[in-house]
Amino acid sequence: MEVYSTIQGLVQGAVSAGLIQKEDQLYARNQVLAHLRLDSFPEAVPAIPEKDLPDLVEELTNYAVQQGLIPDVLDEKEILSSKIMNVFISKPSEVNQTFFEKFVRDPQIATNYFYRLSQCSNYIQTKRIAKNIHYKAETAYGELDITINLSKPEKDPKQIALEKESKLTDIHYPKCQLCIENEGYAGRIGHPARSNHRMIRMEMSGEDWYLQYSPYVYYNEHCIVLAGEHRDMVINRETFVRLLDFVGKFPHYFIGSNADLPIVGGSILTHDHYQGGNYEFAMAIAEEEHVFTIKNFPGVHAATVKWPMSVIRLQGETPEKLVAAADYIFEAWKNYSDPEVEIVAYSGKTRHNTITPIARRRNDEYELDLVLRNNRTTEQYPLGIFHPHPDVHHIKKENIGLIEVMGLAVLPARLKTELAEVEKFLLNKENDIPPYHIAWAEEIKKHHSNLNEETVNKIIQKEVGRKFLRVLEDAGVFKRNQQGQQAFQRFLTTL
């Protein structure tokens, strides 16, 4: 009877969450029965203690594995759980109609509705996200956010073997994990299940764009805004138009774009998209440092920002003026070289300079941050001159994209166990510290005389924060020293 109690609990939970109405209960229950190949439902089903929807769905997928309905493989379980939750979600047209009815009243009410729907439908993986380790680290630039990402499940050997053997991996539909064709797609081995996925339609700059949330949100209401057309990431004038258009529609959200070049870009460069959300990062509240004038744009307030990376902040009441000023700065930066500080715009026809732009609203004003980036490599720095340098790779080696630029470290899952071993090392206990952490751990010992059971965890957190600050400083094109800041001024003078 346990499986029937779980089904009943799921149906009742969906009613309580507002996913379905009471009149939909029998229909929904029968749909779930079909997915589990059950032909009937008993008259008397024992009551089930109240549980979260993700826990109930997990119980049903475990039942399917036990009954031999699906193999005990991650992708197969994801496909089934997504299909089960899809029973309780309205069609895209209905979701969009509800969204825009609420949008007319207040954009924030609309996004609250859609965010809640994405959580309750288990599209946003709330149970897995809860596993992440996160805290704040105080620095001279404000509080940086530190996250050790434990939410994405690791593939087991059976899953990896299936992916290698399956000819389904040769299928190129959808073209990528961001394409609109993912909406409602059942999934397959090697491609995530998206039966319970919904997107909000919108127009930006005369094109079809789509709003969704990240399945593994790194901050509050972490959304993705993607182009309807599958095309490469690009930064151009239209990028600024769209970003400011978006915050005009959703003034409670920020939105930004990863850079459009390898090394300094994000993890997906093959589909034009932006990321946003309802969260204030340390960079957003960092203070202005040097106010300057751009002669051709007197209506735009321009300043550099006190931040480890090189940021120009533009402010104004008119989006069109900010677009023009941002485009002017971007075009100047694309062709700017200063070999004295390792900045070279081109190697032959290969461009190295780009930007990471971020837009937000400040009361009645629009604000646009332009983070200057360069992806050049050398023999000394084969992964990038303005990329985390080797001495911080034991903490962070991956690309520094939009989220990190703004002050949120997304650190690898391996650090959960590795930092525990570092703690043991610092307390002179038997440990299995990885060799690449030893030099760092010795430095910590040297600078902290108060290491004990009560203090060691906080000290480790502080030192990880310092390492992430170093990561951002490495990625900054104009360093936070006299030579670097003088070079920054030379560029601003050209404007």
NURORO-638947 format. One record per residue (C-alpha): residue number from 1; residue in one letter; x, y, z. Coordinates in steps of 0.25 Angstrom, whole numbers. Layout:
<nodes>
<node k="NUM" r="a" x="X" y="Y" z="Z"/>
...
</nodes>
This chain:
<nodes>
<node k="1" r="m" x="0" y="0" z="0"/>
<node k="2" r="e" x="12" y="9" z="2"/>
<node k="3" r="v" x="13" y="13" z="-13"/>
<node k="4" r="y" x="-2" y="17" z="-13"/>
<node k="5" r="s" x="0" y="26" z="0"/>
<node k="6" r="t" x="11" y="33" z="-7"/>
<node k="7" r="i" x="3" y="35" z="-20"/>
<node k="8" r="q" x="-8" y="41" z="-11"/>
<node k="9" r="g" x="1" y="49" z="-3"/>
<node k="10" r="l" x="7" y="55" z="-16"/>
<node k="11" r="v" x="-7" y="58" z="-22"/>
<node k="12" r="q" x="-11" y="65" z="-9"/>
<node k="13" r="g" x="2" y="72" z="-8"/>
<node k="14" r="a" x="0" y="78" z="-22"/>
<node k="15" r="v" x="-14" y="83" z="-18"/>
<node k="16" r="s" x="-8" y="90" z="-6"/>
<node k="17" r="a" x="3" y="96" z="-14"/>
<node k="18" r="g" x="-7" y="101" z="-24"/>
<node k="19" r="l" x="-1" y="93" z="-36"/>
<node k="20" r="i" x="-15" y="87" z="-38"/>
<node k="21" r="q" x="-29" y="89" z="-33"/>
<node k="22" r="k" x="-37" y="79" z="-25"/>
<node k="23" r="e" x="-45" y="76" z="-37"/>
<node k="24" r="d" x="-32" y="71" z="-44"/>
<node k="25" r="q" x="-29" y="60" z="-33"/>
<node k="26" r="l" x="-34" y="48" z="-40"/>
<node k="27" r="y" x="-29" y="52" z="-53"/>
<node k="28" r="a" x="-15" y="54" z="-48"/>
<node k="29" r="r" x="-15" y="41" z="-39"/>
<node k="30" r="n" x="-19" y="33" z="-52"/>
<node k="31" r="q" x="-8" y="39" z="-60"/>
<node k="32" r="v" x="3" y="36" z="-49"/>
<node k="33" r="l" x="-3" y="22" z="-48"/>
<node k="34" r="a" x="0" y="20" z="-63"/>
<node k="35" r="h" x="14" y="25" z="-62"/>
<node k="36" r="l" x="16" y="14" z="-51"/>
<node k="37" r="r" x="9" y="4" z="-59"/>
<node k="38" r="l" x="-2" y="2" z="-48"/>
<node k="39" r="d" x="-16" y="-2" z="-53"/>
<node k="40" r="s" x="-24" y="2" z="-41"/>
<node k="41" r="f" x="-25" y="9" z="-28"/>
<node k="42" r="p" x="-30" y="3" z="-14"/>
<node k="43" r="e" x="-42" y="9" z="-7"/>
<node k="44" r="a" x="-35" y="11" z="6"/>
<node k="45" r="v" x="-21" y="17" z="5"/>
<node k="46" r="p" x="-14" y="20" z="19"/>
<node k="47" r="a" x="-11" y="34" z="21"/>
<node k="48" r="i" x="4" y="38" z="19"/>
<node k="49" r="p" x="11" y="48" z="27"/>
<node k="50" r="e" x="13" y="62" z="20"/>
<node k="51" r="k" x="25" y="62" z="12"/>
<node k="52" r="d" x="31" y="71" z="2"/>
<node k="53" r="l" x="28" y="69" z="-13"/>
<node k="54" r="p" x="42" y="65" z="-17"/>
<node k="55" r="d" x="43" y="55" z="-6"/>
<node k="56" r="l" x="30" y="48" z="-11"/>
<node k="57" r="v" x="34" y="48" z="-25"/>
<node k="58" r="e" x="48" y="42" z="-21"/>
<node k="59" r="e" x="40" y="31" z="-14"/>
<node k="60" r="l" x="32" y="28" z="-26"/>
<node k="61" r="t" x="45" y="27" z="-35"/>
<node k="62" r="n" x="51" y="18" z="-25"/>
<node k="63" r="y" x="38" y="9" z="-26"/>
<node k="64" r="a" x="40" y="9" z="-41"/>
<node k="65" r="v" x="54" y="4" z="-39"/>
<node k="66" r="q" x="50" y="-7" z="-29"/>
<node k="67" r="q" x="39" y="-12" z="-38"/>
<node k="68" r="g" x="49" y="-13" z="-50"/>
<node k="69" r="l" x="41" y="-2" z="-58"/>
<node k="70" r="i" x="53" y="6" z="-60"/>
<node k="71" r="p" x="68" y="3" z="-58"/>
<node k="72" r="d" x="75" y="9" z="-46"/>
<node k="73" r="v" x="82" y="20" z="-55"/>
<node k="74" r="l" x="81" y="35" z="-52"/>
<node k="75" r="d" x="76" y="39" z="-65"/>
<node k="76" r="e" x="65" y="29" z="-65"/>
<node k="77" r="k" x="61" y="33" z="-51"/>
<node k="78" r="e" x="61" y="48" z="-56"/>
<node k="79" r="i" x="52" y="45" z="-68"/>
<node k="80" r="l" x="42" y="38" z="-60"/>
<node k="81" r="s" x="41" y="48" z="-48"/>
<node k="82" r="s" x="40" y="59" z="-59"/>
<node k="83" r="k" x="29" y="52" z="-66"/>
<node k="84" r="i" x="22" y="50" z="-52"/>
<node k="85" r="m" x="23" y="65" z="-49"/>
<node k="86" r="n" x="18" y="69" z="-63"/>
<node k="87" r="v" x="5" y="63" z="-59"/>
<node k="88" r="f" x="3" y="75" z="-49"/>
<node k="89" r="i" x="7" y="86" z="-58"/>
<node k="90" r="s" x="-1" y="94" z="-68"/>
<node k="91" r="k" x="2" y="95" z="-82"/>
<node k="92" r="p" x="12" y="106" z="-87"/>
<node k="93" r="s" x="1" y="115" z="-92"/>
<node k="94" r="e" x="-7" y="114" z="-79"/>
<node k="95" r="v" x="6" y="117" z="-71"/>
<node k="96" r="n" x="9" y="129" z="-80"/>
<node k="97" r="q" x="-6" y="134" z="-79"/>
<node k="98" r="t" x="-5" y="134" z="-64"/>
<node k="99" r="f" x="9" y="141" z="-64"/>
<node k="100" r="f" x="5" y="152" z="-72"/>
<node k="101" r="e" x="-9" y="154" z="-65"/>
<node k="102" r="k" x="0" y="156" z="-52"/>
<node k="103" r="f" x="10" y="164" z="-60"/>
<node k="104" r="v" x="0" y="175" z="-63"/>
<node k="105" r="r" x="-3" y="177" z="-48"/>
<node k="106" r="d" x="12" y="176" z="-44"/>
<node k="107" r="p" x="24" y="170" z="-51"/>
<node k="108" r="q" x="29" y="165" z="-37"/>
<node k="109" r="i" x="16" y="157" z="-35"/>
<node k="110" r="a" x="18" y="151" z="-48"/>
<node k="111" r="t" x="32" y="146" z="-45"/>
<node k="112" r="n" x="28" y="141" z="-31"/>
<node k="113" r="y" x="17" y="133" z="-38"/>
<node k="114" r="f" x="27" y="127" z="-48"/>
<node k="115" r="y" x="38" y="124" z="-38"/>
<node k="116" r="r" x="29" y="117" z="-29"/>
<node k="117" r="l" x="23" y="109" z="-40"/>
<node k="118" r="s" x="37" y="105" z="-44"/>
<node k="119" r="q" x="41" y="101" z="-30"/>
<node k="120" r="c" x="28" y="93" z="-27"/>
<node k="121" r="s" x="29" y="86" z="-41"/>
<node k="122" r="n" x="43" y="81" z="-36"/>
<node k="123" r="y" x="49" y="87" z="-49"/>
<node k="124" r="i" x="57" y="96" z="-39"/>
<node k="125" r="q" x="64" y="85" z="-31"/>
<node k="126" r="t" x="61" y="90" z="-17"/>
<node k="127" r="k" x="65" y="78" z="-10"/>
<node k="128" r="r" x="79" y="77" z="-17"/>
<node k="129" r="i" x="82" y="92" z="-16"/>
<node k="130" r="a" x="80" y="90" z="0"/>
<node k="131" r="k" x="92" y="82" z="0"/>
<node k="132" r="n" x="101" y="93" z="-5"/>
<node k="133" r="i" x="111" y="100" z="5"/>
<node k="134" r="h" x="110" y="115" z="5"/>
<node k="135" r="y" x="115" y="127" z="14"/>
<node k="136" r="k" x="120" y="141" z="12"/>
<node k="137" r="a" x="134" y="145" z="13"/>
<node k="138" r="e" x="138" y="159" z="18"/>
<node k="139" r="t" x="148" y="167" z="9"/>
<node k="140" r="a" x="152" y="181" z="6"/>
<node k="141" r="y" x="142" y="181" z="-6"/>
<node k="142" r="g" x="130" y="176" z="3"/>
<node k="143" r="e" x="125" y="162" z="6"/>
<node k="144" r="l" x="128" y="152" z="-5"/>
<node k="145" r="d" x="118" y="140" z="-6"/>
<node k="146" r="i" x="125" y="126" z="-5"/>
<node k="147" r="t" x="118" y="114" z="-10"/>
<node k="148" r="i" x="123" y="100" z="-11"/>
<node k="149" r="n" x="114" y="94" z="-22"/>
<node k="150" r="l" x="109" y="80" z="-17"/>
<node k="151" r="s" x="95" y="81" z="-24"/>
<node k="152" r="k" x="98" y="74" z="-37"/>
<node k="153" r="p" x="99" y="59" z="-35"/>
<node k="154" r="e" x="111" y="52" z="-40"/>
<node k="155" r="k" x="110" y="41" z="-51"/>
<node k="156" r="d" x="112" y="27" z="-46"/>
<node k="157" r="p" x="119" y="17" z="-55"/>
<node k="158" r="k" x="106" y="11" z="-60"/>
<node k="159" r="q" x="102" y="25" z="-65"/>
<node k="160" r="i" x="115" y="27" z="-72"/>
<node k="161" r="a" x="115" y="14" z="-79"/>
<node k="162" r="l" x="101" y="16" z="-84"/>
<node k="163" r="e" x="105" y="29" z="-90"/>
<node k="164" r="k" x="117" y="23" z="-97"/>
<node k="165" r="e" x="109" y="11" z="-102"/>
<node k="166" r="s" x="96" y="19" z="-106"/>
<node k="167" r="k" x="94" y="24" z="-120"/>
<node k="168" r="l" x="85" y="34" z="-114"/>
<node k="169" r="t" x="97" y="43" z="-111"/>
<node k="170" r="d" x="98" y="45" z="-126"/>
<node k="171" r="i" x="84" y="52" z="-126"/>
<node k="172" r="h" x="85" y="67" z="-128"/>
<node k="173" r="y" x="71" y="70" z="-123"/>
<node k="174" r="p" x="70" y="80" z="-116"/>
<node k="175" r="k" x="83" y="86" z="-121"/>
<node k="176" r="c" x="87" y="90" z="-107"/>
<node k="177" r="q" x="82" y="90" z="-93"/>
<node k="178" r="l" x="77" y="104" z="-94"/>
<node k="179" r="c" x="69" y="103" z="-107"/>
<node k="180" r="i" x="54" y="105" z="-106"/>
<node k="181" r="e" x="52" y="91" z="-111"/>
<node k="182" r="n" x="55" y="87" z="-97"/>
<node k="183" r="e" x="42" y="91" z="-92"/>
<node k="184" r="g" x="34" y="78" z="-89"/>
<node k="185" r="y" x="45" y="69" z="-95"/>
<node k="186" r="a" x="45" y="56" z="-88"/>
<node k="187" r="g" x="60" y="55" z="-88"/>
<node k="188" r="r" x="69" y="43" z="-92"/>
<node k="189" r="i" x="82" y="37" z="-87"/>
<node k="190" r="g" x="92" y="49" z="-87"/>
<node k="191" r="h" x="82" y="60" z="-89"/>
<node k="192" r="p" x="74" y="65" z="-77"/>
<node k="193" r="a" x="59" y="62" z="-75"/>
<node k="194" r="r" x="50" y="74" z="-77"/>
<node k="195" r="s" x="36" y="69" z="-77"/>
<node k="196" r="n" x="33" y="79" z="-65"/>
<node k="197" r="h" x="40" y="91" z="-72"/>
<node k="198" r="r" x="33" y="103" z="-75"/>
<node k="199" r="m" x="38" y="117" z="-82"/>
<node k="200" r="i" x="32" y="131" z="-82"/>
<node k="201" r="r" x="31" y="137" z="-96"/>
<node k="202" r="m" x="35" y="151" z="-97"/>
<node k="203" r="e" x="40" y="161" z="-108"/>
<node k="204" r="m" x="53" y="168" z="-107"/>
<node k="205" r="s" x="59" y="177" z="-118"/>
<node k="206" r="g" x="49" y="171" z="-128"/>
<node k="207" r="e" x="53" y="157" z="-125"/>
<node k="208" r="d" x="47" y="145" z="-118"/>
<node k="209" r="w" x="53" y="143" z="-105"/>
<node k="210" r="y" x="50" y="133" z="-93"/>
<node k="211" r="l" x="51" y="134" z="-78"/>
<node k="212" r="q" x="53" y="122" z="-70"/>
<node k="213" r="y" x="60" y="119" z="-56"/>
<node k="214" r="s" x="73" y="111" z="-54"/>
<node k="215" r="p" x="70" y="97" z="-49"/>
<node k="216" r="y" x="82" y="99" z="-40"/>
<node k="217" r="v" x="80" y="113" z="-35"/>
<node k="218" r="y" x="92" y="119" z="-29"/>
<node k="219" r="y" x="85" y="131" z="-23"/>
<node k="220" r="n" x="70" y="136" z="-21"/>
<node k="221" r="e" x="62" y="135" z="-34"/>
<node k="222" r="h" x="74" y="132" z="-43"/>
<node k="223" r="c" x="68" y="133" z="-56"/>
<node k="224" r="i" x="73" y="130" z="-71"/>
<node k="225" r="v" x="68" y="139" z="-82"/>
<node k="226" r="l" x="71" y="132" z="-96"/>
<node k="227" r="a" x="69" y="135" z="-110"/>
<node k="228" r="g" x="59" y="127" z="-118"/>
<node k="229" r="e" x="70" y="125" z="-129"/>
<node k="230" r="h" x="81" y="115" z="-126"/>
<node k="231" r="r" x="93" y="124" z="-129"/>
<node k="232" r="d" x="107" y="127" z="-122"/>
<node k="233" r="m" x="108" y="137" z="-111"/>
<node k="234" r="v" x="111" y="151" z="-115"/>
<node k="235" r="i" x="113" y="164" z="-109"/>
<node k="236" r="n" x="109" y="176" z="-118"/>
<node k="237" r="r" x="100" y="189" z="-117"/>
<node k="238" r="e" x="88" y="180" z="-117"/>
<node k="239" r="t" x="92" y="173" z="-105"/>
<node k="240" r="f" x="92" y="186" z="-97"/>
<node k="241" r="v" x="78" y="189" z="-103"/>
<node k="242" r="r" x="73" y="176" z="-98"/>
<node k="243" r="l" x="79" y="177" z="-85"/>
<node k="244" r="l" x="73" y="190" z="-82"/>
<node k="245" r="d" x="60" y="186" z="-88"/>
<node k="246" r="f" x="59" y="175" z="-79"/>
<node k="247" r="v" x="61" y="183" z="-66"/>
<node k="248" r="g" x="51" y="193" z="-71"/>
<node k="249" r="k" x="41" y="181" z="-71"/>
<node k="250" r="f" x="46" y="175" z="-58"/>
<node k="251" r="p" x="52" y="186" z="-50"/>
<node k="252" r="h" x="54" y="177" z="-38"/>
<node k="253" r="y" x="63" y="168" z="-45"/>
<node k="254" r="f" x="78" y="170" z="-50"/>
<node k="255" r="i" x="82" y="164" z="-63"/>
<node k="256" r="g" x="96" y="162" z="-69"/>
<node k="257" r="s" x="103" y="154" z="-80"/>
<node k="258" r="n" x="115" y="145" z="-80"/>
<node k="259" r="a" x="126" y="150" z="-89"/>
<node k="260" r="d" x="126" y="145" z="-103"/>
<node k="261" r="l" x="140" y="139" z="-104"/>
<node k="262" r="p" x="146" y="126" z="-98"/>
<node k="263" r="i" x="154" y="127" z="-85"/>
<node k="264" r="v" x="147" y="139" z="-80"/>
<node k="265" r="g" x="133" y="134" z="-84"/>
<node k="266" r="g" x="123" y="125" z="-77"/>
<node k="267" r="s" x="121" y="110" z="-79"/>
<node k="268" r="i" x="112" y="111" z="-91"/>
<node k="269" r="l" x="116" y="120" z="-103"/>
<node k="270" r="t" x="108" y="113" z="-113"/>
<node k="271" r="h" x="94" y="119" z="-109"/>
<node k="272" r="d" x="92" y="134" z="-108"/>
<node k="273" r="h" x="87" y="136" z="-93"/>
<node k="274" r="y" x="87" y="145" z="-81"/>
<node k="275" r="q" x="86" y="142" z="-66"/>
<node k="276" r="g" x="79" y="150" z="-56"/>
<node k="277" r="g" x="71" y="150" z="-43"/>
<node k="278" r="n" x="66" y="157" z="-30"/>
<node k="279" r="y" x="79" y="158" z="-23"/>
<node k="280" r="e" x="89" y="169" z="-19"/>
<node k="281" r="f" x="103" y="164" z="-21"/>
<node k="282" r="a" x="115" y="171" z="-15"/>
<node k="283" r="m" x="119" y="177" z="-28"/>
<node k="284" r="a" x="106" y="184" z="-29"/>
<node k="285" r="i" x="108" y="192" z="-16"/>
<node k="286" r="a" x="123" y="195" z="-18"/>
<node k="287" r="e" x="125" y="209" z="-18"/>
<node k="288" r="e" x="130" y="218" z="-29"/>
<node k="289" r="e" x="144" y="222" z="-29"/>
<node k="290" r="h" x="148" y="231" z="-41"/>
<node k="291" r="v" x="137" y="239" z="-48"/>
<node k="292" r="f" x="140" y="244" z="-62"/>
<node k="293" r="t" x="133" y="250" z="-74"/>
<node k="294" r="i" x="131" y="244" z="-87"/>
<node k="295" r="k" x="131" y="257" z="-96"/>
<node k="296" r="n" x="121" y="251" z="-106"/>
<node k="297" r="f" x="111" y="247" z="-95"/>
<node k="298" r="p" x="109" y="258" z="-86"/>
<node k="299" r="g" x="96" y="252" z="-81"/>
<node k="300" r="v" x="102" y="239" z="-76"/>
<node k="301" r="h" x="109" y="239" z="-62"/>
<node k="302" r="a" x="122" y="230" z="-63"/>
<node k="303" r="a" x="131" y="225" z="-52"/>
<node k="304" r="t" x="141" y="214" z="-49"/>
<node k="305" r="v" x="137" y="204" z="-38"/>
<node k="306" r="k" x="145" y="200" z="-26"/>
<node k="307" r="w" x="145" y="185" z="-29"/>
<node k="308" r="p" x="157" y="175" z="-31"/>
<node k="309" r="m" x="153" y="174" z="-46"/>
<node k="310" r="s" x="153" y="186" z="-56"/>
<node k="311" r="v" x="139" y="192" z="-56"/>
<node k="312" r="i" x="133" y="204" z="-63"/>
<node k="313" r="r" x="119" y="208" z="-58"/>
<node k="314" r="l" x="109" y="216" z="-66"/>
<node k="315" r="q" x="97" y="223" z="-60"/>
<node k="316" r="g" x="85" y="231" z="-67"/>
<node k="317" r="e" x="70" y="232" z="-68"/>
<node k="318" r="t" x="70" y="229" z="-83"/>
<node k="319" r="p" x="73" y="215" z="-87"/>
<node k="320" r="e" x="77" y="220" z="-102"/>
<node k="321" r="k" x="88" y="229" z="-96"/>
<node k="322" r="l" x="94" y="218" z="-88"/>
<node k="323" r="v" x="93" y="208" z="-100"/>
<node k="324" r="a" x="101" y="218" z="-109"/>
<node k="325" r="a" x="111" y="221" z="-98"/>
<node k="326" r="a" x="113" y="206" z="-95"/>
<node k="327" r="d" x="115" y="203" z="-110"/>
<node k="328" r="y" x="125" y="214" z="-111"/>
<node k="329" r="i" x="133" y="209" z="-99"/>
<node k="330" r="f" x="132" y="195" z="-104"/>
<node k="331" r="e" x="137" y="198" z="-118"/>
<node k="332" r="a" x="149" y="206" z="-112"/>
<node k="333" r="w" x="152" y="195" z="-103"/>
<node k="334" r="k" x="152" y="184" z="-114"/>
<node k="335" r="n" x="163" y="191" z="-121"/>
<node k="336" r="y" x="171" y="196" z="-109"/>
<node k="337" r="s" x="185" y="191" z="-106"/>
<node k="338" r="d" x="195" y="194" z="-95"/>
<node k="339" r="p" x="206" y="184" z="-95"/>
<node k="340" r="e" x="212" y="191" z="-83"/>
<node k="341" r="v" x="201" y="183" z="-75"/>
<node k="342" r="e" x="200" y="171" z="-84"/>
<node k="343" r="i" x="187" y="176" z="-91"/>
<node k="344" r="v" x="188" y="173" z="-106"/>
<node k="345" r="a" x="175" y="174" z="-114"/>
<node k="346" r="y" x="178" y="165" z="-126"/>
<node k="347" r="s" x="187" y="153" z="-129"/>
<node k="348" r="g" x="186" y="154" z="-144"/>
<node k="349" r="k" x="171" y="154" z="-147"/>
<node k="350" r="t" x="168" y="147" z="-133"/>
<node k="351" r="r" x="161" y="157" z="-124"/>
<node k="352" r="h" x="165" y="157" z="-109"/>
<node k="353" r="n" x="157" y="169" z="-103"/>
<node k="354" r="t" x="142" y="168" z="-99"/>
<node k="355" r="i" x="133" y="171" z="-87"/>
<node k="356" r="t" x="124" y="165" z="-77"/>
<node k="357" r="p" x="112" y="175" z="-76"/>
<node k="358" r="i" x="102" y="176" z="-65"/>
<node k="359" r="a" x="89" y="184" z="-64"/>
<node k="360" r="r" x="80" y="188" z="-53"/>
<node k="361" r="r" x="71" y="199" z="-48"/>
<node k="362" r="r" x="74" y="209" z="-37"/>
<node k="363" r="n" x="60" y="216" z="-34"/>
<node k="364" r="d" x="57" y="224" z="-47"/>
<node k="365" r="e" x="71" y="222" z="-53"/>
<node k="366" r="y" x="77" y="211" z="-61"/>
<node k="367" r="e" x="91" y="206" z="-58"/>
<node k="368" r="l" x="100" y="198" z="-67"/>
<node k="369" r="d" x="113" y="192" z="-62"/>
<node k="370" r="l" x="124" y="189" z="-72"/>
<node k="371" r="v" x="134" y="179" z="-67"/>
<node k="372" r="l" x="147" y="179" z="-76"/>
<node k="373" r="r" x="152" y="166" z="-80"/>
<node k="374" r="n" x="164" y="160" z="-88"/>
<node k="375" r="n" x="166" y="145" z="-92"/>
<node k="376" r="r" x="180" y="145" z="-97"/>
<node k="377" r="t" x="190" y="134" z="-93"/>
<node k="378" r="t" x="205" y="133" z="-92"/>
<node k="379" r="e" x="215" y="122" z="-89"/>
<node k="380" r="q" x="215" y="126" z="-75"/>
<node k="381" r="y" x="200" y="126" z="-74"/>
<node k="382" r="p" x="194" y="116" z="-84"/>
<node k="383" r="l" x="180" y="117" z="-78"/>
<node k="384" r="g" x="180" y="132" z="-79"/>
<node k="385" r="i" x="188" y="144" z="-74"/>
<node k="386" r="f" x="175" y="149" z="-67"/>
<node k="387" r="h" x="170" y="136" z="-62"/>
<node k="388" r="p" x="172" y="130" z="-48"/>
<node k="389" r="h" x="187" y="127" z="-47"/>
<node k="390" r="p" x="193" y="114" z="-44"/>
<node k="391" r="d" x="195" y="117" z="-29"/>
<node k="392" r="v" x="180" y="118" z="-27"/>
<node k="393" r="h" x="176" y="106" z="-36"/>
<node k="394" r="h" x="175" y="97" z="-23"/>
<node k="395" r="i" x="162" y="105" z="-20"/>
<node k="396" r="k" x="157" y="110" z="-33"/>
<node k="397" r="k" x="163" y="107" z="-47"/>
<node k="398" r="e" x="150" y="109" z="-56"/>
<node k="399" r="n" x="146" y="121" z="-64"/>
<node k="400" r="i" x="142" y="133" z="-57"/>
<node k="401" r="g" x="128" y="136" z="-63"/>
<node k="402" r="l" x="117" y="146" z="-60"/>
<node k="403" r="i" x="114" y="140" z="-46"/>
<node k="404" r="e" x="128" y="140" z="-41"/>
<node k="405" r="v" x="130" y="154" z="-47"/>
<node k="406" r="m" x="119" y="160" z="-38"/>
<node k="407" r="g" x="125" y="154" z="-26"/>
<node k="408" r="l" x="120" y="139" z="-24"/>
<node k="409" r="a" x="130" y="128" z="-24"/>
<node k="410" r="v" x="124" y="115" z="-30"/>
<node k="411" r="l" x="134" y="105" z="-25"/>
<node k="412" r="p" x="136" y="90" z="-28"/>
<node k="413" r="a" x="129" y="79" z="-20"/>
<node k="414" r="r" x="143" y="73" z="-17"/>
<node k="415" r="l" x="146" y="84" z="-7"/>
<node k="416" r="k" x="135" y="79" z="3"/>
<node k="417" r="t" x="144" y="67" z="7"/>
<node k="418" r="e" x="157" y="73" z="4"/>
<node k="419" r="l" x="155" y="85" z="13"/>
<node k="420" r="a" x="152" y="76" z="24"/>
<node k="421" r="e" x="165" y="69" z="22"/>
<node k="422" r="v" x="172" y="83" z="22"/>
<node k="423" r="e" x="165" y="85" z="36"/>
<node k="424" r="k" x="171" y="73" z="41"/>
<node k="425" r="f" x="185" y="77" z="36"/>
<node k="426" r="l" x="184" y="90" z="43"/>
<node k="427" r="l" x="180" y="83" z="56"/>
<node k="428" r="n" x="192" y="74" z="55"/>
<node k="429" r="k" x="182" y="62" z="53"/>
<node k="430" r="e" x="184" y="50" z="44"/>
<node k="431" r="n" x="179" y="54" z="31"/>
<node k="432" r="d" x="179" y="51" z="16"/>
<node k="433" r="i" x="181" y="66" z="11"/>
<node k="434" r="p" x="183" y="66" z="-4"/>
<node k="435" r="p" x="197" y="71" z="-8"/>
<node k="436" r="y" x="193" y="83" z="-15"/>
<node k="437" r="h" x="187" y="89" z="-2"/>
<node k="438" r="i" x="199" y="87" z="6"/>
<node k="439" r="a" x="207" y="100" z="3"/>
<node k="440" r="w" x="194" y="108" z="6"/>
<node k="441" r="a" x="191" y="101" z="19"/>
<node k="442" r="e" x="205" y="103" z="24"/>
<node k="443" r="e" x="203" y="118" z="21"/>
<node k="444" r="i" x="190" y="118" z="29"/>
<node k="445" r="k" x="198" y="111" z="40"/>
<node k="446" r="k" x="208" y="122" z="40"/>
<node k="447" r="h" x="198" y="134" z="40"/>
<node k="448" r="h" x="188" y="128" z="50"/>
<node k="449" r="s" x="193" y="125" z="65"/>
<node k="450" r="n" x="178" y="123" z="70"/>
<node k="451" r="l" x="176" y="110" z="62"/>
<node k="452" r="n" x="167" y="101" z="70"/>
<node k="453" r="e" x="154" y="92" z="69"/>
<node k="454" r="e" x="145" y="105" z="71"/>
<node k="455" r="t" x="153" y="114" z="61"/>
<node k="456" r="v" x="158" y="105" z="50"/>
<node k="457" r="n" x="145" y="105" z="41"/>
<node k="458" r="k" x="144" y="120" z="42"/>
<node k="459" r="i" x="158" y="122" z="38"/>
<node k="460" r="i" x="157" y="113" z="27"/>
<node k="461" r="q" x="145" y="120" z="21"/>
<node k="462" r="k" x="152" y="133" z="23"/>
<node k="463" r="e" x="164" y="128" z="15"/>
<node k="464" r="v" x="156" y="122" z="4"/>
<node k="465" r="g" x="150" y="136" z="3"/>
<node k="466" r="r" x="163" y="142" z="1"/>
<node k="467" r="k" x="167" y="132" z="-9"/>
<node k="468" r="f" x="154" y="135" z="-17"/>
<node k="469" r="l" x="158" y="150" z="-16"/>
<node k="470" r="r" x="171" y="146" z="-22"/>
<node k="471" r="v" x="164" y="139" z="-33"/>
<node k="472" r="l" x="156" y="152" z="-37"/>
<node k="473" r="e" x="169" y="161" z="-36"/>
<node k="474" r="d" x="176" y="151" z="-46"/>
<node k="475" r="a" x="164" y="153" z="-55"/>
<node k="476" r="g" x="165" y="168" z="-54"/>
<node k="477" r="v" x="172" y="174" z="-67"/>
<node k="478" r="f" x="176" y="187" z="-59"/>
<node k="479" r="k" x="182" y="182" z="-46"/>
<node k="480" r="r" x="179" y="189" z="-33"/>
<node k="481" r="n" x="193" y="195" z="-32"/>
<node k="482" r="q" x="199" y="208" z="-36"/>
<node k="483" r="q" x="204" y="203" z="-50"/>
<node k="484" r="g" x="190" y="196" z="-53"/>
<node k="485" r="q" x="182" y="208" z="-48"/>
<node k="486" r="q" x="191" y="218" z="-57"/>
<node k="487" r="a" x="188" y="209" z="-68"/>
<node k="488" r="f" x="173" y="209" z="-66"/>
<node k="489" r="q" x="174" y="224" z="-66"/>
<node k="490" r="r" x="181" y="224" z="-80"/>
<node k="491" r="f" x="170" y="216" z="-85"/>
<node k="492" r="l" x="159" y="225" z="-79"/>
<node k="493" r="t" x="167" y="237" z="-86"/>
<node k="494" r="t" x="164" y="231" z="-99"/>
<node k="495" r="l" x="149" y="232" z="-97"/>
</nodes>
